[in-house]
Amino acid sequence: MRFFNINLELNTFGAYAKDMSNKGANQGKSSADALAKQLQETRERLEQTIEDIGDYVRPKNIATRGMDKVTDFFKTDDGQPQAQRIAAALASVVGTLGLLKKSRGKKES
């Protein structure tokens, strides 16, 4: 995916515009056509970049990336589950639930 290429696009256009101004006005129509083509290409690339950014920040895609990171955390490089990490996570959950139950029991007394 292409992300955040706006700066590159603007720098490319800036170099192109400088080159076109150095060629002079004697090329007239062809320079204007070339500039119009360059602007259209830049516009299309910027449109694609904005679409890519939109896809990147879409909540469903953010959630999918997060789940992939969590899943990868509990797997080895060859895709097998890591028992130590799973056990540690379960122990944390059980301990947290135990503390919540204990703290709620004290409030009701």
C-alpha positions as CSV (number, residue, x, y, z in Angstrom):
1,M,0.0,0.0,0.0
2,R,1.0,3.5,-0.6
3,F,0.7,5.8,2.4
4,F,1.6,9.4,3.0
5,N,3.3,10.0,-0.4
6,I,1.9,13.5,-0.7
7,N,5.2,15.1,0.1
8,L,6.9,13.0,-2.6
9,E,4.2,14.0,-5.1
10,L,4.6,17.7,-4.4
11,N,8.4,17.5,-4.7
12,T,8.1,15.7,-8.0
13,F,5.7,18.3,-9.3
14,G,8.0,21.1,-8.0
15,A,11.0,19.6,-9.9
16,Y,8.8,19.3,-13.0
17,A,7.6,22.9,-12.8
18,K,11.1,24.2,-12.4
19,D,12.2,22.2,-15.4
20,M,9.3,23.5,-17.5
21,S,10.1,27.1,-16.6
22,N,13.7,26.7,-17.6
23,K,12.7,25.5,-21.1
24,G,11.2,28.8,-21.9
25,A,8.0,30.0,-23.6
26,N,9.1,28.9,-27.1
27,Q,7.6,25.4,-26.5
28,G,4.2,26.9,-25.8
29,K,1.5,24.4,-26.5
30,S,3.5,21.3,-25.8
31,S,4.6,22.6,-22.4
32,A,1.1,23.4,-21.5
33,D,-0.1,20.0,-22.6
34,A,2.8,18.3,-20.7
35,L,2.0,20.4,-17.6
36,A,-1.7,19.5,-17.8
37,K,-0.8,15.8,-18.1
38,Q,1.5,16.1,-15.1
39,L,-1.2,17.8,-13.1
40,Q,-3.7,15.1,-14.0
41,E,-1.3,12.3,-13.1
42,T,-0.5,14.0,-9.8
43,R,-4.2,14.5,-9.1
44,E,-4.8,10.8,-9.7
45,R,-1.9,9.7,-7.5
46,L,-3.1,12.0,-4.7
47,E,-6.6,10.6,-5.0
48,Q,-5.2,7.1,-4.7
49,T,-3.2,8.1,-1.6
50,I,-6.2,9.6,0.0
51,E,-8.2,6.4,-0.6
52,D,-5.3,4.4,0.8
53,I,-5.3,6.6,4.0
54,G,-9.0,6.1,4.2
55,D,-8.6,2.3,4.1
56,Y,-5.9,2.5,6.6
57,V,-7.9,4.4,9.2
58,R,-11.2,2.5,8.6
59,P,-12.3,1.1,12.0
60,K,-12.7,-2.5,10.7
61,N,-9.2,-2.5,9.3
62,I,-7.8,-1.1,12.5
63,A,-9.5,-3.9,14.5
64,T,-8.3,-6.5,12.0
65,R,-4.7,-5.3,12.4
66,G,-5.0,-5.3,16.2
67,M,-6.4,-8.8,16.2
68,D,-3.6,-10.0,14.0
69,K,-1.0,-8.5,16.4
70,V,-2.7,-10.2,19.4
71,T,-2.9,-13.5,17.5
72,D,0.7,-13.2,16.4
73,F,1.8,-12.5,20.0
74,F,0.5,-15.9,21.1
75,K,2.0,-17.9,18.2
76,T,5.6,-18.9,17.4
77,D,7.2,-18.1,14.1
78,D,6.0,-21.5,12.7
79,G,2.4,-20.8,13.8
80,Q,2.3,-23.0,16.9
81,P,0.7,-21.7,20.1
82,Q,3.0,-20.4,22.8
83,A,1.8,-22.2,25.9
84,Q,3.7,-19.9,28.3
85,R,2.2,-16.7,26.9
86,I,-1.3,-18.2,26.9
87,A,-0.9,-19.4,30.5
88,A,0.3,-16.0,31.6
89,A,-2.6,-14.3,29.9
90,L,-5.1,-16.7,31.5
91,A,-3.6,-16.3,34.9
92,S,-3.8,-12.5,34.5
93,V,-7.5,-12.7,33.6
94,V,-8.3,-15.1,36.5
95,G,-6.4,-12.9,38.9
96,T,-8.2,-9.7,37.7
97,L,-11.6,-11.4,38.0
98,G,-10.7,-12.7,41.5
99,L,-9.7,-9.1,42.6
100,L,-12.9,-7.7,41.1
101,K,-15.1,-10.3,42.9
102,K,-13.2,-9.7,46.2
103,S,-13.5,-5.9,45.9
104,R,-17.3,-6.1,45.1
105,G,-17.8,-8.4,48.1
106,K,-16.3,-5.9,50.5
107,K,-18.5,-3.1,49.2
108,E,-21.7,-5.0,49.8
109,S,-20.9,-5.9,53.4
